[in-house]
Amino acid sequence: MNRTLPTLALMSLLFSGTAPVHATPDTVGHVEDVARFDGAMPTGVTVAPDGRTFVNFPRWGDDVPFTVAELRDGKAVPYPDATMNRPDDKRPAETLLSVQSVVADARGRLWILDTASPGFKTRQSGGAKLVAVDLATDKVVRTIVLPDDVALPTTYLNDVRFDLRGGEGVAYITDSSVSGPGGIIVVDLATGQARRRLSGHASTAPEPNFVPRIEGQDIKNRTPDGKETPLRVSCDGIALSADGATLYYCPLSSRHLYAVPTAALRDPDLSEADLAARVVDLGEKGASDGLEADDRGRVYAGDYENNAIRRREDGRWTTIAQGPELLWPDTLSIGTDRFLYFIANQLHRQAGFHGGVDRRHKPYHLYRVKIDAGPVHLK
């Protein structure tokens, strides 16, 4: 096992008694430590076909000097440059405000998903966008600003997948709102036109009465004065099947995996009722943040309650990575090197879940585990 991190017991000592005591999960899989982050907390990762690796740091309250970075010799360097990473409320479409996800496509571009919602605050009009950077020149080549009737004031853009067949193709984005309707946003990359689908549907909404339990503690929003409210996050993880025919997705506040035909999502003449009738509940998979799929038709999901990564094949789930150091596996990305990469960022230890006490312990990590498959590249 390529695991050089402290044991859970040692981590508890480092926390001087602040970390909850719990049973250590079994260790599964050969997990490699790729990079460590001593500054802001990362959420997203993507590995381009040529092996270049990019990460992002949303502006949730940490000191975030840049919200998108490329890893160069193990160091995070602002990408595409430092200037664009300086947010400017007067130029919301031209600067990066708070990026939740980055995805490298099969045509040599890095797509940046800007929430325009620093600190989960009301989304800034004109700032919610997809930005494409040409990896050959490191220059922005496309910006698609989402209109206010698609990216609602309550919208929180979370993750995105691309199907580039048939011209420019289409992007699918999850809206993981914490206060309004969740949903899936479908973007025509040729025209830039976007539509909300399954907005407020049960499959994109938090699961009623859902309470995650991590490190022996129920995770809820907790204020310093002792008030508690449920963690209610809508549609979050997303993955596209190898043939492009199925979109998989899940709310963060749920243990279920859902699927819907992409042709139905793209059909502007299909009513919401008829679209909802095509949604399939694939059952429980564990509570997940990130999802991914490989070119063999298998689906991967984080299991943040159990410090694990799981894989679905032939309708059955198998744990492929698990260990006490895999604290909140977030975004997943498969590289052409046939590794599954994922961020572990201790999201559940943030101060908002512990009465104002920040229990995160740096560094945060980028890990990878070998799989016998490559990424889904629909081009």
Secondary structure as UniProt FT lines:
FT   HELIX           8..14
FT   TURN            15..17
FT   STRAND          31..37
FT   STRAND          44..47
FT   TURN            49..50
FT   STRAND          53..56
FT   STRAND          68..72
FT   TURN            73..74
FT   STRAND          75..78
FT   TURN            82..85
FT   TURN            89..90
FT   TURN            92..94
FT   STRAND          99..104
FT   TURN            106..107
FT   STRAND          109..114
FT   HELIX           118..120
FT   TURN            125..127
FT   STRAND          129..134
FT   TURN            135..138
FT   STRAND          139..145
FT   TURN            148..150
FT   TURN            153..154
FT   STRAND          157..163
FT   TURN            167..168
FT   STRAND          170..175
FT   STRAND          183..188
FT   TURN            189..191
FT   STRAND          194..197
FT   TURN            199..200
FT   HELIX           202..204
FT   TURN            208..209
FT   STRAND          213..214
FT   TURN            215..216
FT   STRAND          217..218
FT   STRAND          221..222
FT   TURN            224..225
FT   STRAND          228..229
FT   STRAND          235..240
FT   TURN            242..243
FT   STRAND          246..251
FT   STRAND          256..261
FT   HELIX           262..266
FT   TURN            268..269
FT   HELIX           272..276
FT   TURN            277..278
FT   STRAND          280..284
FT   STRAND          291..294
FT   TURN            295..296
FT   STRAND          299..303
FT   TURN            304..307
FT   STRAND          308..313
FT   TURN            314..315
FT   STRAND          316..322
FT   TURN            324..325
FT   STRAND          329..334
FT   TURN            336..337
FT   STRAND          339..344
FT   HELIX           347..349
FT   HELIX           351..353
FT   TURN            354..356
FT   STRAND          364..370
//
